[in-house]
């Protein structure tokens, strides 16, 4: 799956051969939900992402079974009962950086990522704030936003509804290297 994504991403980016492209295969994603009964937190450092500087296109992909939890049982329930990672193995965001960015100029910019989040078989338009840092070493992107599992048809059984937050806070941090 991951190899297929990288091949597809490079194929997509090959269309604009003279443009700057940035890639990471070690993007960090964390989601966190808090309730009085229990906190749920999971992390991965296996997200893949590509930025095409010629048109501000951005693609993120993460295999859902790459998330690790503090408790093994939470991880099992997440993959088997909630996101059904065998049936829906990945989450994907395809979109763009709304603001015009000069990737040749160093600086820190507040930007908006706008596009479609695909999760659990549901495609949903989203728009989230992000910070983009451009320097001579590459590009860094970070974002914090909320997702509601029910928006993606992720059912929470009544027996555990009070233990799982109605929305998850998502943190994304990626350090990209320029593709030459």
VENFEN-V222759 format. One record per residue. SS is DSSP state (H for helix, E for strand, - for the rest). PHI is phi in whole degrees, -180 to 180 (none if undefined). Layout:
# VENFEN-V222759
SS|PHI  SS|PHI
This chain:
# VENFEN-V222759
-|none  H|-65  H|-61  H|-61  H|-64  H|-63  H|-62  H|-64  H|-65  H|-67  H|-63  H|-61  H|-77  H|-65  H|-59  H|-114  -|-61  -|-90  -|-84  -|-75  E|-131  E|-127  E|-141  E|-142  E|-119  E|-129  E|-68  E|-97  E|-133  E|-128  E|-125  E|-143  E|-136  E|-123  -|-137  -|-60  -|-81  -|-167  E|-94  E|-123  E|-141  E|-143  E|-137  E|-147  E|-122  E|-121  E|-77  E|-106  E|-154  E|-135  E|-119  E|-104  -|-68  -|-71  -|-137  -|63  E|-69  E|-135  E|-132  E|-123  E|-145  E|-141  E|-76  H|-65  H|-77  H|-84  -|-71  E|-114  E|-117  -|-65  -|-109  H|-60  H|-66  H|-61  H|-63  H|-63  H|-63  H|-56  H|-73  H|-87  H|-102  H|-103  -|-86  -|48  -|-65  -|-72  -|-83  -|-125  -|-71  E|-140  E|-112  E|-135  E|-118  E|-125  E|-172  E|-150  E|-85  -|-65  -|-76  -|-72  -|-123  -|-95  -|-73  -|-94  -|-110  -|-68  E|160  E|-114  E|-126  E|-89  E|-132  E|-123  E|-98  E|-128  E|177  E|-121  E|-98  E|-111  E|-150  -|57  -|80  E|-117  E|-104  E|-133  E|-69  E|-138  E|-140  E|-134  E|-76  E|-150  E|-116  E|-118  E|-115  E|-111  E|-146  -|-65  -|-94  E|148  E|-133  E|-121  E|-132  E|-139  E|-156  E|-134  E|-158  E|-113  E|-128  -|-105  H|-52  H|-62  H|-63  H|-113  -|55  -|-93  -|-82  -|-110  -|-60  H|-55  H|-64  H|-119  H|-55  H|-75  H|-92  -|-118  -|-63  -|-71  -|-138  E|-110  E|-87  E|-111  E|-120  E|-126  E|-140  E|-132  E|-114  E|-101  E|-114  E|-71  E|-89  -|-115
